[in-house]
Amino acid sequence: MSLRERKKQQTRQQIITTALRLFERHGFEHVSLQDVAASANVSKMTVFNYFAAKEDLVFYEWRDQFINGPARAVRERRPGESALAALERSFLDRLAERDPLTGLNEIAVPFFRIVMASPTLMRRQIELFSLAEDALAEALAEIAGTDARDVTAIATAGCVLAIERALISENCRRLIAGESPDDIYPDAVRKAKENFRILYKGLPDIYTTPRSA
């Protein structure tokens, strides 16, 4: 990475860190981009150069995994592994690794608190959920040899991600209530396995039966 790129990365991170601190302290709706710029010692235009909207300050670090993670798990599945098995393995691996987006890492507590306290951010989160479902449906449709608009692929993506969101919400609730990730983890794994078993029983064979990548 060039010196210029490193400086840009440092500036972006400085803006994000400053913004999250202000959002947690005062609430997302009560902090302006000018407030963020002043606290980060940059101009408002600099903030706009890095982020198209205020909401992006909150979701930037998680956006790729949020939207593309499940689809990537399907496309990178092991030979002979079904799409659902790859999704389950990916989710369980993320729990074990204490991925912040699973609700099993204290580093994400400020993020979850900020989002849950803001109607604006909750709406943006729903938009990101929709993008994630679209991306996963496209990856599933590739397996079936159908169009990404195929109803079965869309419905399958919705079912999988709805269960993941429910599991993550439960982890977040317990984490914010003060439980440690290590205390939550055994229950998180058990509930994930139980709910993926439900999916194995109800989803189309093409997504649950082992097959070549």
Secondary structure, DSSP 8 states (H G I E B T S, - for coil): --HHHHHHHHHHHHHHHHHHHHHHHH-GGG--HHHHHHHHTS-HHHHHHH-SSHHHHHHGGGHHHHHHHHHHHHHT--TT--HHHHHHHHHHHHHHTT-GGGT--GGGHHHHHHHHT-HHHHHHHHHHHHHHHHHHHHHHHHHHT--TT-HHHHHHHHHHHHHHHHHHHHHHHHHHTT--HHHHHHHHHHHHHHHHHHHHHHS-HHHHS----
